[in-house]
Amino acid sequence: MQNKKKLYRTISIVSLLVMLIALVALIFIFAHIYASGQQYQDLSRLVRMNSRTAELSPEPEPAQPDAESSAPVGTPLPEPETEKPEPVYASIPIDFTYLDEVNSDITAWIQVDGTGIDYPVLYDDTKDQFYLNHNYSKSFTMAGSVFMLGVNSSDFSDFNTVIYGHNLINGAMFGCLHDFEQQAFFDEHDTILVYLSDRVLRYQIFAAYRTDNKNQVLSFDYSTPEARQEYIDRIFTHEVRALFRPDAAPTAEDRILTLSTCIGNPAYRYLVQGKLIEDTPGRYEPEE
């Protein structure tokens, strides 16, 4: 009887220790994720500050003498020049000059309609996926970064550009991509914005689905229009957690943006994909 009591007591103590260790680990993870979220919120605020507005304001042009008053009497006046229309620029609220000082690996800034996704995009050309567990300041964090790999061009010119982010339990990073599993949310939100230092890219979301964990760039052939169309057709065959906008389907001549996150099972990924519909020259205009 005594032996049984000792055994039960030992099991209880071990169980309690395991529970305490698990609790401490969970607290550590949540604290780590929270701290990472605060860092990104601070960065988002800093890159939208208008502290550089004065530096970026163009110098006023010197006043030109009035042609009519300065020309000698009898001199024919020059024909007035035809005014050229001002080029149209999209507003870029992100200060990429500041971001380049923070980390030259920051290649873009991404926002997804209806979500909390509002992050810098890190360009990771390492072989060990450095930004999988490092933030924009290159500090270790389990939350990682939103990043793209060196198999893609950093200017988003490829047929299929893939951006990765962790599926965090609080919805941070790419965790809120799973909102697109709901039909109502998918129907109401269809825009991805990508800011580059001199351009604004607008994508229309046409698909959200679970797929296998194949590399979306290296595992498929995009070298010919036929191969690209085969990939597009494959997208619409998915059935698990799959929602589509067939009327917004891309063609072999379009460019696709793929947002990829984990799903709790390493054999699968969850993708949200958009078709490029606008590529507009842009310039920095800080928010008021």
C-alpha positions as CSV (number, residue, x, y, z in Angstrom):
1,M,0.0,0.0,0.0
2,Q,2.8,2.4,0.9
3,N,4.5,1.7,-2.4
4,K,1.4,2.5,-4.3
5,K,1.0,5.8,-2.4
6,K,4.6,6.7,-3.2
7,L,4.0,5.8,-6.9
8,Y,0.9,7.9,-7.1
9,R,2.7,10.8,-5.3
10,T,5.6,10.5,-7.7
11,I,3.3,10.5,-10.7
12,S,1.4,13.5,-9.4
13,I,4.6,15.5,-8.8
14,V,5.9,14.6,-12.3
15,S,2.6,15.5,-13.9
16,L,2.6,18.8,-12.1
17,L,6.1,19.6,-13.1
18,V,5.3,18.8,-16.8
19,M,2.3,21.1,-16.6
20,L,4.3,23.9,-15.1
21,I,7.0,23.5,-17.7
22,A,4.4,23.5,-20.5
23,L,2.8,26.6,-18.9
24,V,6.1,28.4,-18.7
25,A,6.8,27.5,-22.3
26,L,3.4,28.8,-23.4
27,I,3.9,32.1,-21.5
28,F,7.3,32.4,-23.1
29,I,5.9,31.8,-26.6
30,F,3.0,34.3,-26.2
31,A,5.4,36.9,-24.7
32,H,7.7,36.4,-27.7
33,I,4.9,36.8,-30.2
34,Y,3.5,39.8,-28.4
35,A,6.9,41.5,-28.3
36,S,7.4,40.8,-32.0
37,G,3.9,42.3,-32.8
38,Q,4.8,45.4,-30.9
39,Q,8.0,45.8,-32.9
40,Y,6.2,45.6,-36.2
41,Q,3.5,48.1,-35.0
42,D,6.3,50.5,-34.1
43,L,8.0,50.1,-37.4
44,S,4.6,50.6,-39.2
45,R,4.2,53.8,-37.4
46,L,7.7,55.0,-38.0
47,V,7.7,54.5,-41.8
48,R,4.5,56.5,-42.0
49,M,5.8,59.5,-40.1
50,N,6.1,62.7,-42.1
51,S,9.4,63.7,-40.5
52,R,11.1,63.8,-43.9
53,T,8.4,65.8,-45.6
54,A,10.5,69.0,-45.6
55,E,13.5,67.2,-47.0
56,L,11.5,65.7,-49.8
57,S,9.7,68.9,-50.8
58,P,11.0,70.3,-54.1
59,E,12.8,73.6,-54.1
60,P,10.7,76.4,-55.5
61,E,11.8,77.4,-59.0
62,P,13.2,80.9,-59.4
63,A,10.7,83.4,-60.8
64,Q,11.2,84.0,-64.5
65,P,11.0,87.5,-65.9
66,D,7.7,88.3,-67.7
67,A,8.3,87.8,-71.4
68,E,5.9,90.5,-72.4
69,S,7.4,93.2,-70.2
70,S,11.1,92.4,-70.8
71,A,11.0,91.9,-74.6
72,P,12.2,94.9,-76.7
73,V,9.5,96.8,-78.5
74,G,8.7,95.3,-81.8
75,T,10.1,91.9,-80.9
76,P,7.6,89.1,-81.7
77,L,6.6,87.2,-78.6
78,P,7.4,83.5,-78.5
79,E,4.6,81.0,-79.0
80,P,3.4,79.8,-75.6
81,E,4.6,76.3,-74.9
82,T,2.0,73.6,-74.8
83,E,1.6,72.3,-71.2
84,K,2.5,68.7,-70.9
85,P,0.2,66.6,-68.6
86,E,1.7,65.7,-65.3
87,P,2.5,62.0,-65.0
88,V,0.2,60.1,-62.8
89,Y,1.8,58.7,-59.7
90,A,0.3,56.4,-57.0
91,S,0.8,57.5,-53.4
92,I,3.3,55.4,-51.5
93,P,2.8,56.0,-47.7
94,I,5.9,54.0,-46.8
95,D,9.2,55.6,-46.3
96,F,11.6,53.2,-48.1
97,T,14.6,55.5,-47.5
98,Y,14.1,54.9,-43.8
99,L,13.5,51.2,-44.3
100,D,16.7,50.8,-46.3
101,E,18.6,52.3,-43.3
102,V,16.9,49.7,-41.1
103,N,17.6,46.7,-43.3
104,S,18.5,46.7,-47.0
105,D,16.8,43.3,-47.3
106,I,13.4,45.0,-47.0
107,T,12.2,44.9,-50.6
108,A,8.5,45.7,-50.3
109,W,5.6,46.4,-48.0
110,I,2.4,44.3,-48.1
111,Q,-1.2,45.0,-47.0
112,V,-4.1,42.6,-47.4
113,D,-7.7,43.9,-47.5
114,G,-9.7,43.2,-44.3
115,T,-6.8,41.7,-42.4
116,G,-4.1,42.9,-40.0
117,I,-1.4,42.1,-42.6
118,D,0.6,45.3,-42.8
119,Y,4.2,44.3,-42.9
120,P,7.6,44.8,-44.6
121,V,8.6,42.0,-47.0
122,L,12.1,40.7,-46.4
123,Y,14.1,39.3,-49.4
124,D,15.8,36.2,-48.2
125,D,18.4,34.8,-50.6
126,T,20.1,32.6,-47.9
127,K,19.9,28.9,-48.1
128,D,18.7,28.4,-44.6
129,Q,15.6,30.6,-44.8
130,F,17.0,33.1,-42.3
131,Y,13.8,35.2,-42.0
132,L,11.8,32.2,-41.0
133,N,12.9,32.9,-37.4
134,H,14.4,36.4,-37.5
135,N,12.6,39.7,-37.7
136,Y,13.3,42.8,-39.8
137,S,16.2,43.9,-37.5
138,K,17.8,40.4,-37.9
139,S,17.0,39.5,-34.3
140,F,15.9,35.9,-33.5
141,T,12.2,35.5,-33.0
142,M,9.9,32.5,-33.3
143,A,7.4,34.8,-35.1
144,G,9.8,35.3,-38.0
145,S,9.1,37.7,-40.8
146,V,7.0,38.0,-43.9
147,F,9.5,37.1,-46.5
148,M,10.2,35.9,-50.1
149,L,13.0,33.6,-51.2
150,G,15.8,34.1,-53.6
151,V,14.2,31.8,-56.2
152,N,12.0,34.8,-57.0
153,S,13.0,38.1,-58.4
154,S,12.8,40.9,-55.8
155,D,10.9,43.2,-58.2
156,F,7.9,40.9,-58.4
157,S,8.3,40.4,-62.1
158,D,8.0,36.6,-62.1
159,F,4.9,34.7,-63.3
160,N,4.4,33.5,-59.7
161,T,5.9,35.4,-56.8
162,V,5.6,33.6,-53.4
163,I,5.6,35.4,-50.0
164,Y,5.7,33.3,-46.8
165,G,4.6,34.1,-43.2
166,H,3.9,32.1,-40.1
167,N,0.4,31.1,-39.0
168,L,0.5,32.5,-35.5
169,I,-2.1,31.7,-33.0
170,N,-3.0,35.3,-32.4
171,G,-3.6,35.9,-36.1
172,A,-0.4,37.9,-36.6
173,M,2.0,37.6,-39.6
174,F,0.0,35.4,-42.0
175,G,-2.3,33.8,-39.4
176,C,-5.2,35.9,-40.5
177,L,-5.0,34.5,-44.1
178,H,-7.2,31.7,-42.7
179,D,-10.0,34.3,-42.6
180,F,-10.3,33.6,-46.3
181,E,-11.7,30.1,-45.5
182,Q,-15.0,31.8,-44.7
183,Q,-17.2,32.4,-47.8
184,A,-18.5,35.7,-46.5
185,F,-15.0,37.1,-45.8
186,F,-13.7,35.8,-49.2
187,D,-16.6,37.5,-51.0
188,E,-16.1,40.9,-49.2
189,H,-12.3,41.2,-49.5
190,D,-10.4,40.8,-52.7
191,T,-7.4,43.1,-52.7
192,I,-3.7,42.8,-52.0
193,L,-1.5,45.9,-52.1
194,V,2.3,45.7,-52.5
195,Y,4.3,48.9,-52.2
196,L,7.8,49.0,-53.8
197,S,10.0,52.0,-53.5
198,D,8.8,53.4,-56.8
199,R,5.7,51.4,-57.7
200,V,2.4,50.2,-56.3
201,L,1.1,46.8,-57.3
202,R,-2.5,45.9,-56.9
203,Y,-3.6,42.2,-57.0
204,Q,-7.2,40.8,-57.1
205,I,-7.6,37.7,-55.0
206,F,-9.0,34.8,-57.1
207,A,-8.2,31.7,-55.0
208,A,-7.7,30.5,-51.4
209,Y,-7.2,26.8,-50.7
210,R,-5.3,24.1,-49.0
211,T,-2.6,22.3,-51.0
212,D,0.4,20.1,-50.6
213,N,3.7,21.5,-49.4
214,K,5.4,21.6,-52.8
215,N,7.5,24.7,-53.5
216,Q,5.3,26.8,-55.7
217,V,8.2,28.1,-57.7
218,L,10.6,25.2,-58.0
219,S,8.1,22.4,-58.3
220,F,6.3,23.7,-61.4
221,D,7.3,24.6,-65.0
222,Y,6.5,28.2,-65.9
223,S,8.7,28.4,-69.0
224,T,6.0,28.3,-71.6
225,P,2.4,29.7,-71.9
226,E,1.1,26.1,-72.0
227,A,2.9,25.2,-68.8
228,R,1.7,28.3,-67.0
229,Q,-1.9,27.6,-68.1
230,E,-1.5,24.0,-66.8
231,Y,-0.6,25.4,-63.4
232,I,-3.6,27.8,-63.5
233,D,-5.9,25.0,-64.3
234,R,-4.5,22.9,-61.5
235,I,-5.3,25.7,-59.0
236,F,-9.0,25.3,-59.7
237,T,-9.0,21.5,-59.1
238,H,-8.4,22.0,-55.3
239,E,-11.3,21.0,-53.1
240,V,-10.2,21.3,-49.5
241,R,-10.9,24.7,-47.8
242,A,-11.1,26.0,-51.4
243,L,-12.8,29.2,-52.5
244,F,-12.4,30.7,-56.0
245,R,-13.4,33.6,-58.2
246,P,-13.4,32.0,-61.7
247,D,-14.3,35.3,-63.3
248,A,-11.0,36.7,-62.0
249,A,-8.9,33.7,-63.1
250,P,-5.4,34.7,-64.5
251,T,-4.1,33.9,-67.9
252,A,-0.7,32.6,-68.9
253,E,0.3,36.2,-69.6
254,D,-0.6,37.5,-66.2
255,R,1.5,37.7,-63.0
256,I,0.4,35.9,-59.8
257,L,1.1,36.7,-56.2
258,T,1.0,33.7,-53.8
259,L,0.7,34.2,-50.0
260,S,1.7,30.9,-48.3
261,T,1.3,29.9,-44.6
262,C,1.3,26.7,-42.6
263,I,-1.9,24.8,-41.6
264,G,-0.9,22.8,-38.5
265,N,0.1,19.8,-40.6
266,P,3.6,20.0,-42.3
267,A,2.3,18.0,-45.3
268,Y,0.1,21.0,-46.3
269,R,0.1,24.7,-46.9
270,Y,-2.7,27.3,-47.1
271,L,-2.4,29.6,-50.1
272,V,-4.2,32.9,-51.0
273,Q,-3.5,33.9,-54.6
274,G,-4.0,37.2,-56.5
275,K,-3.7,38.3,-60.1
276,L,-1.9,41.6,-60.8
277,I,-4.4,44.1,-62.1
278,E,-2.5,47.4,-61.6
279,D,1.2,48.3,-61.8
280,T,1.5,52.0,-61.2
281,P,4.5,54.3,-60.8
282,G,4.5,55.7,-57.4
283,R,6.2,58.2,-55.1
284,Y,6.5,58.7,-51.4
285,E,3.8,60.8,-49.9
286,P,3.7,60.6,-46.1
287,E,0.3,60.3,-44.4
288,E,-1.1,63.4,-42.8
